[in-house]
Amino acid sequence: MASLVVAATSIGALLFTPGTAVAAPATGAAASATRIPLRDAIANLRVAEEDRSGYDRSAFRHWIDADKNGCTTRHEVLIDEAVNPPEIGAKCALTGGRWYSYYEDAYVDGAAGLDIDHMVPLAEAWDSGASAWTPKQREAYANDLDQPRALVAVTGKYNRSKADQDPSTWLPPYEGARCTYLTDWVTVKTKYDLAVDPTEFDTLQRLSAQCPNVPIEPGTL
């Protein structure tokens, strides 16, 4: 069982940008602006009702080994986001290492206690436009290592607590993490031209008024 050690951090410290690992393949979704202030990015999001008809998690093939180096997307995220790097063994087995789970402001020793969270959950992406993508586009989304805010290593407890909820119904329990979380969410929605429902849009606007209007960098597809 991984051990958790609560750490005091500031909102400013949480506005981090982890390094990238390997680039995700391009998809056919709309390309995004290179840099745009957070509140402008929210204003530019498409507002539409969500539709989960036909959703199946298997529609998003994930945890692939895109570069054939023996490490899946999950391993790549863990290696990239480690505070203290783990030892990498045969078949990319990870031993030791330490990670920071920003949702609850805690350090985690050992990879076993971590999940890799899709910042915008797969079901939410489906609802917001991914239902119209090709299987290869959904695979690229589910394994996006090019956008460092798309996938994040967090404790299983809070990844499962979040499940497929958007910010209108779930936010990180650590209040100091919420501006980072909001920024991450909007970055991914902007990159992939994913819509927001009216309640989600109102929540993003309300919460962003309390956050630094930092420029997001969604990148292009």
Salt bridges, closest charged atoms under 4 A:
ASP109 OD1 - ARG98 NE 2.66
ASP115 OD2 - ARG160 NE 3.18
ASP117 OD2 - LYS162 NZ 2.77
GLU124 OE2 - LYS189 NZ 2.68
ASP127 OD2 - ARG52 NH2 2.57
GLU139 OE1 - ARG61 NH1 3.13
GLU139 OE2 - LYS136 NZ 3.22
ASP144 OD2 - LYS191 NZ 2.83
ASP164 OD2 - ARG52 NH1 2.54
ASP184 OD1 - ARG149 NH1 2.13
ASP193 OD1 - ARG46 NE 3.28
GLU200 OE2 - LYS189 NZ 3.01
GLU217 OE2 - ARG35 NH1 2.74
